[in-house]
Amino acid sequence: MADGTKRANIKSGMSVAIVLKQDQESGLLTDGIVRDILTKSATHPHGIKVRLMSREVGRVKEIY
């Protein structure tokens, strides 16, 4: 499985699971399709921040 901490692994239109800001403590994942990549750096230890087609914003934990 691809690593959600590397920006190069994430493209617009991919299916991913993100953790929303309000779900960081519980670890609840939200599935969706990547609309925009918000993290500018090449990597981020907690996952690359993306906006889904549903307009939800969170950090990528899994890539499908």
Order of alpha helices (4+ residues) and beta strands (2+ residues): beta-beta-beta-beta
